[in-house]
Amino acid sequence: MEVRIEESWKKALENEFNKEYFSKLTEFVKSEYKETMIYPPARFIFNAFDLTPFDKVKVVVLGQDPYHGPNQANGLAFAVNKGITLPPSLVNIYKEIKSDLGQPPENINGDLENWAKQGVLMLNATLTVRAKTPGSHQNKGWEEFTDAVIKTLSDKKERLVFILWGNYAQRKGAVIDESKHLVIRSTHPSPFSAYNGFFGSRPFSKCNQYLISNKIEPIKW
């Protein structure tokens, strides 16, 4: 099956699409969409890549699974569709933006497209999930694919900012070359951990200070 993904990503990741694990993953995902309710809608599986081409990436934010409730997942980590109640983690992200930058986010509708279009790759470790079944598409090949995405970005680009919230993201970011990129780590913005190191970590100002110091346009969070 031809992968419908933005052209610069198709070129950067062409070796992955030809590997056996990706063929098996493709067959699994296709059968899942035929048999049951899967999120996000199929056209949004690669939305993060389509909105943030490879050559435009400045910042990478790592998530884990897409949201598994109706009308939530839109293919961007931590984001939800416009008009949907903000999930607790995103509420906390917005609180930290206001605290960190001294002003509320530029856009509070939750879809985070404004970040993606500025060069923030909102990357989940797995790109699909069964409705009401968190983790249901883990260990099917998505993690290998997104590991390759992170390593390709680290190897082929310079002066990126990687924002790793929580232990899972930090383990996944082990392949990042920290001699040429900035890695920002803290606990996860989930209500279970936000007060243990996320609040007050100031990732957004740290990110922009690094970008500005490297003569790169900062993000309007």
Helices and strands as residue ranges (DSSP letters): H 7-12, H 14-17, H 20-35, E 38-39, G 42-44, H 47-51, G 54-56, E 59-63, H 88-101, H 113-116, E 120-124, E 129-130, H 142-156, E 161-165, H 166-172, G 173-175, E 182-186, G 194-196, H 203-213
